[in-house]
Amino acid sequence: MGHTALAVVAGSGEGVLAAGHGIGSGALRPGSHGLALAGGGRVGPLLDQVFLGLPACEAVRNRRHLLAEEIGFAIAEKGDQSPVRITSLACGPATEVFDIYRQLPDPSMLVTTLVDIDFQALAFLDDRISTGGLRRQMHPVNGNLVYLAMGRSTLALQPQDLIYSIGLIDYFNDKFVVSLLNYVHSQLRPGGKVILGNFHPRNSSKAFMDYVLDWRLIHRTEDDMHRLFQASAFRSPCSNIRFEEQGINLFAECIRSAE
């Protein structure tokens, strides 16, 4: 991310810039996924507020609740056939998962695998898991998703009910996304669901992200997502596409067919 100008104006610029990186990549910068920033100098806090007020940042905040809802659907669908097994790819702080555990009458109903390449993110997760007494249920894993998608590394996963990623594929071309979908397909149980989040071209913050923050993402339409799923091992268009309240982040879903 090119951020020299912001750094000079804000004194340190670290609040705004760390948040921009963390939001998009799924890699944790403490406070960034919660969008609580602390820019340096007198101008820094003002820049932070400008950044936080972007529609794109509001969309990022909204997706936490949408994903928590989807995890809830997976638990309800499984019923008495516990536990539900889910994996979050490029998980960051996995706040939506902790939200769900707080609501469950029995945490053993849900087993989560949380994959991230960022050791800082995983250390933060590990502390929070330990504090919450959830070591048997939540499993942070250091993993390179490019290597997983290319078949150069593996994860020891039982068949999963839900695999999702909400801040990853915007950074990658179509070929990688199809490879990632193929990998996800191989890890889902028949009837299991994948959800991939992506910024939509209607994102009104795109020019600011591109030219001020140098935070360039690949924006995709509903038709783009249908095409990618059709080209993958799912061999079908998305079964559903949801949007958060801003209508800026789409969430494409597909079910692995029974075999």
N, C-alpha and C positions, 0 to 999 in steps of 0.2 A: 504494500500500500504506500503510495507516495503521499507523505504528510508533512513535508518540510514547512510549507507556508503556515499550516495550522499550528505547528509546533512553535514557530517564531511568534505568531500573534498571541497565542494563549500562554506563553511562558514555557509551559512544558507540553501542553496539548495531549498529555497521556490519557486523560479521561475520555475525551472524544475518540481518540484514535484506537485505544485499546478496545473500546466498545464496538467500533466499526469492524474491527478484525474479529472479535469474539462472536458477535451476532452472526456474521455470515458463515464462519467456518465451523461453528459448533465447538471450537476450542475455547476453554474457559479463560477469561481474565477476571479475577475476582470482582464481583459487582456488575460485570458487563451484561450478563444475561438478565439480571434484574434491572438493568439500565439505570443503575445508581452511579453517577459519574462524579469525578472530582478533578476538573481541569485546573491547571496552574495559573497563578497571577490573577489580576483583577478581571481580565477579559475571559479567562478560561471558563468560569462557571456560566457566563453568558453563552459561549459557544456550545457548552454542554447542553444548555436548554434549547438552543436552536436544533442541535442534533436530535435530542429527545423528542422534539415536537414534530419531526418529520413523519409523514404518513407511513413510511417504510418502518420506522421504529415502533410506531403504534401497532403495526401489523405483526412485528416480532413479539411484542408483548401479548397480543391476542392469541398467538398460536399455542402458548402454554395451556390455555383452557381447552382449546379444541383437541389437543392431543390427550389431555387427561380424560376428556369425554370419550375418545376412541378407545383408550385403555379400559375404561369402565364398560363400554359395549362388549369388548372381548371377554371380560370377566363374567358379565351377565349371560353371554351366549354360551360359555362353557358350563355354567350352572354348577352342579355338584361334582363335575369332573375336574376337580382341582388337581394340581395348580395350573393356572394359566401361565404360559411361558412367552415372554416378549423380549425383543432385543432392540435397543436404540443404537443407531450407527451415527458416529460423530455426536456423541450424547451431550457434550458440555456438562452443565451442572445437573441435568435431568430433573429439573424442578417439577415438571409435570408428573414424574413418577413418585416423588416424595408426596405430592399432593394426594395421589391415590392411596398410598400406604396410610396416610393419616385418616382416611375414610373407611378403610377396611376393618371389619370386626375381627378378622384373623389374618395377619400378614402372610401366613403360609399359603394363602390363596393365590399369591402372585410371586413368580420367580422372574427376575429381570437380569439380563446381561447388558452391560453398559460399555460400549466400545468407543475409545477415543485414542488418537495418536499423541495427545498432549499430556505429558506427565503431570503438569501443574493442575490440569482439569481433574485427572484421576486422583491426585493427592487430596484435592478439595473434596471430591466425592467420597473417598475413603474415610476421611474425618467425619463427614456427615453421616455416612452409613454406620460407622462405629457409635457415634453419639445416639443415633436412633435405634440401636440394637437390631439392625437389619442385616447382619453379616450372612445369615443363612439364606436370605431372600435376594439380596442385591450383590451382583458380581461385576465389579469394574475390571475391564480388560484393556490392556494396551494393544492396539491393533492398527495396522496400516490398511485402510480400505481399498487403496489402489492395488496393493498386493493381493488382498482377498478377492477382489473382482477379477484380477488377472490369473488367479489360481496359484500364485507364488507363495501364499501362506494360507493357513486354515484356522478355524476355531472349532473347539470341541463343543458343539451345541446339540442338544436334543431337538427334535422337530419343534418348531416354534409356531405359536398361535398368531403372533403379530410381530412384524419387523418394520421399523420406521426410521426415517431420517428427515429432518426438517430444515437443515441449514447446510446442505452439502452439494447437491447436484447442480445448483446454480453456478458453481465454479468449474463444471466439467462439461466436455463436449458430449454429443449424442452417443458416440461409440462407447465411451466409458459408462454412461448411464445404462445402456443396454447390457453391458458386461456386469454391472452391479445388479441389475434386475435378474440376470441369469443366476448370479450367486445367491441372491435372496430367495429366488424360487427354489433352489436346491435345499435351502435351510427351513422352509416352511412345511408344516404338515399339510396334507390335502385338506382344503377348506380354510387354511390359514390366510391371513391378509397382509399385504404390504401397503404402506403409505409413504409416499415421497412428497416433500414440500418443495415448492419452487416459486420464485417471484414471477408475477404475471406482467405482461407488457403494459397494462394500464397503471403501473406504478408511477405515480406523479412525482416521486422523489428521484427518479432514475437519473435525470440530468445532474442534480446536485451530487448524487453518489458517484457518477462517472467523472465529473469535471472538477469538483471541489474535493471530495474525499478520495478520488481515484480508487473507488470501490466498485469495480466493474463486474457485474454478474450477467449470466446468460438468462434472459427472461423468456419464458415459454408459455404458449397458449394451451388451451384445452386440446386442440387438435394435435399440437406437438406431443403432448403427454400420451394421447391415444396412440399415436404413431410409434412412440418409443416402446410402450407396453406390447403393442402388436409385433414389433420386431424382436422381442425378447422371448425367453422360454415360456412366458405366460400366454403368448400367442393369441391375445385378445385385447380389445381396447379396455380402458379403465372401466371398472364396474361402477365407480362413482367419483366425482370430483367436487370437493368442498372448498369453500373460501372462508377465511376469517372475516370479521366484521368490516374491515377496511376494503375487502375485495381485492387486496394486493397480493397476498400469498395464497396460492392454490395448493390443495392437498389431493393428490391423485391416488386412488385406491384400486387394488385388484386382488382377486381371490385366486389362490392356487386351486385348480380344478381337482375333483376327486379322481383317483387313478386306480 
